[in-house]
């Protein structure tokens, strides 16, 4: 995005038909892919006429001879002249595009500007430094993401890690033995993933007997159960919950233990709090409303729909004004998610 192009991160787990739809809908022009996905690329490219160039990423040292590939990524880097000069872009220039399958019908495009990415990154940075000892960040972290970039910028955390200046470790395929080896050998201290990935890691034979007390993991994408959190805790892993949507860039809420909770609560009660969705990040205005549009009681019991405002939410669905209007009913983004609010917010 810094060069002025729009980054569309593609989800290879979509069906071929939905991949073709999203690439055609986005009018993608340059396709960059890893060699592992060559069969998929060969299947979809003939039906994506907007693509002008195809660039290959390969781990092999010998030059690949693949029909239809215009260039290799590493060769392009080697031949390019070093320059740190970027175009002077308007902050409201579109930077990224992703497609969500969390709604009915065809995948819907959500898009974000440079300004929105910067605001979400700085707010996230502030939130993580405020979390404290339980699951926060400091400048000494070794960051290893376990969420792919097509999950809306890997939840934005690679940008946070770059802003902090962390050492970053990228594992590639999500093989539990390899991930555990990297956590130990690279001394990874901070990751994020969905519950199924964490479950896969902690139940792997290679996890038995390991001390992972240096590792903190944010869980999102689905509910973090207490059982999973306790199983992770047995290996020393500190887990906390987070919440967001593709439409929200995505993180809005982090489980932030307040200072008195860390001092006064026992470990079991702290864990009960850590697996909750948490409290909102700076610059986020969130409400939980009933059918009448009024806020529900802050009693931890009454439920309602989460509606939200923030400067980094998608303005709407890409090329879909009708669905965009429904998303932003009454000036609030309607998530369709149900929640309650307890006494601590």
Secondary structure, 3 states (H helix, E strand, C coil): CCCCCCEECCCCCCCHHHHHHHHHHHCCCEEEEEHHHHHHHHHHHHHCCCCCEEEEECCCCCCCCCCCCCEEHHHHHHHCCCCCCCCCCCCCCEEEEEEECCCCCCCEEEEEEHHHHHHHHHHHHHHHHHCCCCCCCCCCCEECCCCCCCCCHHHHHHHHHHHHCCEECCCCCCCHHHHHHHHHHCCCCEEEECHHHHHHHHCCHHHCCCCCCCCEEEECCCCCCHHHHHHHHHCCCEEEEEEEEHHHCEEEEECCCCHHHHHHCCHHHHHHHHCCCCEECCCEEEEEECCCCCECCCCCCCCEEEEEEECCCCCCECCCHHHHHHHCHHHCEEEEEEECCCCCC
